[in-house]
Amino acid sequence: SGELPLEMETVRVENISPLMGENAGTLVTVALCAALALAVIGLIARYRLPGAAAALGVLVWALLTVILVCELSFVHLSLAGALGLLPGLCMAAGGFALLLERYAREASAGYAPLTALRRAKRPALVACADMSLVLLLAVAAMYWLGGDAVKSFASALLVSALCALAVLLVLACFLVGNALRLSDKPYAVKAPEKKFSLSPRACAAIPAALVVVALVMQLCGA
């Protein structure tokens, strides 16, 4: 009673899950390596010798991040976790670029290279600390309110942001200062001619706003 007078034959069985595909690990690795290579090439092309020192600092960040991601149990390198590493890369490369731009401004004012670097150190690192604070607040909100994918993104973002901050605070001036000492002539990056520039807090608020919008969309089911 209530049954169709038909016999069902199983033709194909497929499993659908939120896990990444078979080749996704390779593709994500290639994408992250390409982003890292673009950051390194951009720093060297824009800042030459000091840019090479900054690129070395970015590579140190990448090595430190990979070690911690592999060792820490709460970080899962899913697709969302891999995306969480990208803001850390932006923070590391952007922090070095900010330091070198501040250095260029001081050097163009007539200061000696190492003196210009010392004068540029404080405002650049303060801006990086502001950026880290915004990211950590976003991480706390995502980890507390988000689901599994958002928590994976937040944990990877936490590790990458802390590694970027540590590299900038400990190695940035050391690497760039030694690069300036290696140069025979006083080396100065050309200061940008445009006077318009966003404040460091505005530069940190823009990506933070995007993260908050993405979090709201996730909570709404989008």
C-alpha positions as a printed Julia matrix, in Angstrom:
222×3 Matrix{Float64}:
  0.0    0.0     0.0
  1.44   3.37   -1.01
  4.39   1.9    -2.91
  5.08   2.49   -6.56
  4.93  -0.69   -8.63
  8.45   0.0    -9.93
 11.8   -1.52   -9.18
 14.66   0.91   -8.49
 18.11   0.19   -9.84
 21.2    1.94   -8.43
 23.08   3.47  -11.37
 25.59   5.74   -9.64
 26.45   6.8    -6.07
 28.15  10.14   -5.41
 29.24  11.71   -2.15
 28.99  15.48   -1.78
 30.96  17.11    1.02
 32.44  20.52    1.85
 35.98  19.13    1.6
 38.35  20.34   -1.08
 38.78  18.34   -4.26
 41.5   15.87   -5.08
 43.87  18.4    -6.66
 42.88  21.33   -4.45
 45.95  20.97   -2.21
 48.29  21.38   -5.16
 46.3   24.28   -6.6
 46.19  26.13   -3.28
 49.94  25.61   -2.79
 50.64  26.97   -6.28
 48.38  29.97   -5.63
 50.08  30.8    -2.31
 53.55  30.41   -3.85
 52.51  32.69   -6.74
 51.27  35.35   -4.31
 54.53  35.07   -2.34
 56.6   35.35   -5.53
 54.66  38.43   -6.67
 55.24  40.12   -3.31
 58.98  39.36   -3.44
 59.34  40.52   -7.05
 57.37  43.71   -6.34
 59.55  44.63   -3.36
 62.78  44.04   -5.28
 61.55  45.9    -8.39
 60.41  48.95   -6.39
 63.15  49.25   -3.76
 66.15  47.39   -5.28
 68.72  46.53   -2.58
 66.59  47.41    0.47
 63.72  45.66   -1.32
 65.81  42.49   -1.52
 66.31  42.67    2.26
 62.55  43.18    2.69
 61.9   40.2     0.38
 64.16  38.1     2.61
 62.04  39.16    5.59
 58.87  38.1     3.75
 60.44  34.69    3.05
 61.28  34.37    6.76
 57.62  35.11    7.5
 56.55  32.38    5.06
 58.89  29.81    6.64
 57.8   30.68   10.18
 54.11  30.58    9.23
 54.4   27.19    7.52
 56.2   25.71   10.55
 53.53  26.96   12.98
 50.65  25.89   10.73
 52.11  22.38   10.59
 52.81  22.19   14.32
 49.73  23.81   15.89
 46.77  21.49   16.25
 44.04  24.16   16.15
 45.04  25.38   12.66
 43.49  23.34    9.84
 44.75  24.09    6.36
 41.43  23.88    4.57
 40.51  26.21    1.72
 39.36  28.83    4.24
 42.57  28.32    6.23
 44.71  28.85    3.14
 42.83  32.09    2.46
 43.58  33.16    6.02
 47.3   33.17    5.22
 46.93  35.85    2.54
 46.22  38.81    4.88
 49.37  37.86    6.81
 51.36  37.98    3.56
 49.85  41.39    2.78
 50.73  42.6     6.26
 54.34  41.38    6.05
 55.0   42.79    2.58
 53.02  45.96    3.27
 54.85  46.56    6.54
 58.23  46.41    4.82
 56.94  48.64    2.01
 55.65  51.17    4.55
 59.01  51.2     6.34
 60.86  51.79    3.06
 58.46  54.53    1.96
 58.94  56.31    5.29
 62.67  55.84    4.88
 62.51  57.38    1.39
 60.7   60.39    2.8
 63.33  60.91    5.5
 66.23  60.31    3.11
 64.84  62.84    0.63
 64.83  65.38    3.48
 68.64  65.12    3.64
 69.24  62.63    6.44
 71.94  59.98    6.19
 70.61  56.51    5.26
 70.87  54.93    8.72
 69.57  58.07   10.43
 66.65  58.16    8.0
 65.92  54.51    8.77
 65.89  55.2    12.52
 63.5   58.11   12.02
 61.25  56.0     9.81
 61.17  53.04   12.19
 58.78  54.37   14.83
 55.86  55.61   12.65
 56.06  52.56   10.39
 56.02  50.05   13.23
 53.24  51.95   15.04
 51.13  51.69   11.87
 51.89  47.95   11.66
 50.86  47.54   15.31
 47.57  49.34   14.57
 46.98  47.0    11.64
 47.71  43.97   13.83
 45.27  45.17   16.49
 42.49  45.53   13.91
 43.2   42.04   12.53
 43.26  40.47   15.99
 39.91  42.05   16.87
 38.48  40.7    13.62
 39.95  37.26   14.4
 38.34  37.27   17.85
 34.94  38.2    16.38
 35.16  35.57   13.63
 36.28  32.8    15.97
 33.53  33.58   18.47
 30.64  34.08   16.02
 31.63  32.06   12.94
 31.14  28.47   11.91
 33.76  25.85   11.15
 35.02  27.42    7.91
 35.17  30.88    9.49
 37.03  29.49   12.51
 39.53  27.82   10.18
 40.05  31.15    8.42
 40.4   32.97   11.75
 42.96  30.55   13.19
 45.14  30.73   10.06
 44.8   34.53   10.03
 45.85  34.68   13.69
 49.04  32.7    13.05
 49.97  34.58    9.88
 49.3   38.02   11.42
 51.31  37.29   14.57
 54.21  35.94   12.49
 54.11  39.05   10.31
 54.13  41.33   13.36
 57.03  39.4    14.92
 59.1   39.58   11.72
 58.43  43.3    11.33
 59.29  44.13   14.93
 62.4   41.94   15.19
 63.92  41.74   11.7
 62.71  44.69    9.61
 65.23  47.33   10.69
 68.01  44.75   11.03
 67.62  43.49    7.45
 67.06  46.88    5.82
 69.88  48.49    7.85
 72.38  45.84    6.79
 71.28  46.22    3.18
 71.98  49.96    3.41
 75.43  49.27    4.9
 76.28  46.95    2.0
 75.79  49.73   -0.51
 78.94  51.67   -1.46
 77.0   54.87   -2.06
 74.27  56.3     0.16
 71.18  54.62   -1.21
 67.83  56.36   -1.15
 64.55  55.24   -2.66
 62.87  57.93   -4.7
 60.1   59.48   -2.68
 56.68  59.45   -4.34
 55.74  62.72   -6.0
 52.04  62.51   -5.21
 51.12  64.22   -1.98
 47.84  62.37   -1.49
 48.02  59.27    0.7
 45.71  57.39    3.02
 46.47  57.33    6.71
 47.7   54.02    8.15
 44.48  53.62   10.15
 42.41  54.06    6.98
 44.55  51.46    5.19
 43.94  49.04    8.07
 40.22  49.84    8.29
 39.48  49.02    4.64
 40.44  45.31    4.77
 38.95  45.04    8.26
 35.64  46.34    6.91
 35.75  43.72    4.15
 36.33  40.99    6.74
 33.38  42.24    8.81
 31.12  42.29    5.72
 32.17  38.72    4.89
 31.42  37.67    8.47
 27.93  39.23    8.33
 27.27  37.49    5.01
 28.31  34.16    6.51
 26.05  34.67    9.52
 23.16  35.46    7.18
 23.78  32.26    5.22
 25.22  33.94    2.1
